[in-house]
Each structure stands twice: as C-alpha cells, then as structure tokens.
Amino acid sequence: MKIAITGHKKGIGQEFAKQLSAKGHEIVGLSRSDGENIRRTAHSASLIEPCDLLINNAISFYAQTELLFEVWHRWKESDKKHYIWNISTELCLEENDIPLNGLTMRESMQYRNQKMALELAHKQLNAQQSNTQMTLLRPGSIKTQTFSDPNGITAEEYVSSVLSTIDLDETVD
C-alpha cells in the first residue's frame, strides 16, 4: 500500500512511517524538514493523490483541515477505495478544555480550535457519499510535544496499538 504521512519526521508521524515501512508499505513523507509544507495545499495534495492512504497528522494553523478537503475532493470521484486517518486530539472532548503544559492559554486555545476544525471537516465529509473511508484518531497523553504529559505513553506504543486494531492488508481491495 502507498501511504502518505504528513509530519513524518517527528512524533506520531515518524512512528507511523517507521512501523508501516517495516511492514513493507511504501511511504510518501511530507515534512517541513524535507522542504514540504502542508500550507502549500494543492502541491501537497498532488503528492498525496496517487496514494491509497493519507495519515493526516501534521498541524500548521488550519492547513491540516484544508489538506483534508483538497485530498478528499480529489479522491471523491475515484472508483478506487481510499483511506484517510485524521489525527486529532483528546483535547477536543469538551471535558478537556484546559491549558496545555508549556503553552500560553492563547496557544492552547489555538491548537484546540485547529483540531476542532479538523474534526468538524471530518464529520462533514464522512457524511458524504464517497469511496474514501475516514477514521478519526484522538491520541491521548503521548510524549511527542513540549507540552506533553511526561507520564504519557510513547509514540511507538500508541502507533503499535493503532496498527494492532487495523489490518491494512485487509483494506486493500
């Protein structure tokens, strides 16, 4: 399977790339450290379009949501089955409206609002007729950011748990 991963050089994205590559999947990585920026939505979507699965992980203001719309619309009319995994956060749950360690209240609110926009777009697109199957993932406390809970699990543990519940070989038609 050909899998595009945004933010594939750090944290959860890096771990998805590592574990999926080890399983024999072809990885198309999009990370700023490689000169790619998801804010260049049309360009990023053109790199993702030939793939089977998008792991929509990187956040850069609202570009994660814009990229979701662009890729979904490009795949919408395809006869081929496609998959999108949108990486959000448990912070989008109402009871988790708290400031994040190491971030100002403003930064915390911006981060949460950007992820909430992603979740709303996911919900709206998922309600439309399409051959694209979407999954919303809400990681909890994972040690990937400066504001991460030091008692959280590692990205390796999280990705292993996600991949143990989804058999990608069965998703290929």
C-alpha positions in Angstrom: 0.0 0.0 0.0 1.2 3.5 -0.8 0.8 5.7 2.3 1.2 9.5 2.6 2.1 10.8 6.0 2.2 14.4 6.9 4.7 15.3 9.6 6.6 12.0 9.1 9.9 13.2 10.7 8.7 13.6 14.3 6.5 12.1 16.9 3.4 10.1 15.8 4.0 10.7 12.1 7.6 9.4 12.4 6.5 6.3 14.2 3.7 5.6 11.7 6.3 5.9 8.9 8.8 3.6 10.7 6.3 0.9 11.6 4.4 0.9 8.3 7.6 0.9 6.3 8.8 -2.1 8.3 5.6 -3.9 7.3 6.5 -3.3 3.6 4.3 -0.3 2.8 5.6 2.5 0.5 5.8 5.8 2.5 5.4 9.2 0.9 6.5 11.6 3.6 5.6 15.2 3.8 7.5 17.2 6.4 8.9 20.7 6.6 12.3 19.4 7.4 12.3 17.8 3.9 11.1 21.1 2.3 7.4 20.2 2.1 4.8 22.4 3.8 1.2 21.4 4.0 0.2 25.0 3.7 1.0 24.6 0.0 -2.2 22.7 -0.1 -2.5 22.0 -3.9 1.1 20.9 -4.1 0.8 18.6 -1.1 -2.4 17.1 -2.4 -0.7 16.4 -5.7 1.9 14.3 -3.9 -0.8 12.5 -1.9 -3.2 11.9 -4.7 -1.5 8.7 -6.1 -1.5 7.2 -2.6 -4.0 4.8 -1.1 -4.0 6.1 2.5 -3.3 9.6 3.9 -2.3 9.8 7.6 -3.3 13.5 8.1 -1.0 14.2 11.1 0.8 17.5 10.7 -0.8 20.6 12.0 0.1 24.0 10.7 -2.6 26.5 11.6 -5.6 25.3 9.6 -3.7 23.7 6.8 -4.4 20.2 8.1 -8.1 20.8 7.6 -7.6 22.5 4.2 -5.5 19.5 3.1 -8.2 17.1 4.2 -10.8 18.9 2.0 -8.4 19.0 -1.0 -7.4 15.4 -0.9 -11.0 14.2 -0.2 -12.4 16.1 -3.1 -9.6 14.8 -5.4 -10.4 11.2 -4.3 -14.2 11.6 -4.2 -14.9 10.5 -7.8 -12.4 7.7 -7.9 -13.6 4.2 -8.3 -10.6 3.1 -6.2 -11.1 2.8 -2.4 -9.0 5.3 -0.4 -8.4 5.9 3.3 -7.8 8.9 5.4 -6.8 8.8 9.1 -7.2 12.2 10.6 -5.0 12.7 13.7 -6.8 14.9 16.2 -6.5 15.0 20.0 -8.5 14.1 23.1 -8.4 17.9 23.9 -11.3 18.2 21.5 -13.5 16.5 24.0 -15.4 19.1 26.0 -14.2 18.0 29.4 -10.6 18.6 28.3 -10.9 22.4 27.9 -7.7 23.1 29.8 -4.5 24.9 29.1 -1.6 22.7 27.9 1.6 22.5 29.8 4.3 24.8 28.3 1.8 26.7 26.2 0.1 30.0 26.9 -3.7 30.0 27.1 -3.9 31.6 23.7 -1.6 28.9 22.1 -3.6 26.2 23.9 -6.9 27.6 22.5 -5.5 28.0 19.0 -4.2 24.4 19.0 -7.5 23.0 20.2 -9.6 25.1 17.8 -7.4 24.0 14.8 -8.0 20.3 15.8 -11.8 21.0 16.3 -11.9 22.4 12.8 -10.4 19.2 11.6 -12.9 17.1 13.5 -15.8 19.1 12.0 -14.5 18.8 8.5 -14.0 15.0 9.1 -17.6 14.7 10.3 -19.0 16.7 7.3 -17.0 14.8 4.7 -17.7 11.5 6.3 -21.4 12.1 5.8 -21.0 12.5 2.1 -21.1 9.7 -0.5 -17.6 8.6 -1.4 -15.2 5.7 -1.8 -12.9 7.3 0.8 -13.2 5.7 4.2 -12.1 8.0 7.0 -11.0 7.3 10.6 -10.7 9.9 13.3 -7.9 9.2 15.8 -7.7 11.0 19.1 -4.4 10.3 20.8 -4.4 11.0 24.5 -1.3 11.6 26.5 1.6 10.8 24.2 5.1 12.1 24.8 5.7 14.0 21.5 5.4 17.7 22.2 7.0 20.1 24.7 3.6 20.3 26.4 3.1 16.5 26.5 2.3 14.8 29.8 5.6 13.3 31.0 3.6 10.3 32.2 2.1 9.7 28.7 2.9 6.8 26.5 5.5 6.9 23.8 4.6 7.4 20.1 5.9 3.9 19.4 3.4 2.4 21.9 0.5 4.5 20.5 1.2 3.6 16.9 1.6 -0.1 17.7 -1.8 -0.1 19.4 -3.5 1.6 16.4 -1.9 -0.7 13.9 -2.8 -3.7 16.0 -6.5 -2.8 15.6 -6.4 -2.1 11.9 -5.2 -4.7 9.4 -4.1 -2.7 6.4 -3.7 -5.8 4.2 -7.4 -6.4 4.5 -8.3 -2.8 3.5 -6.7 -3.3 0.0 -9.4 -4.3 -2.5 
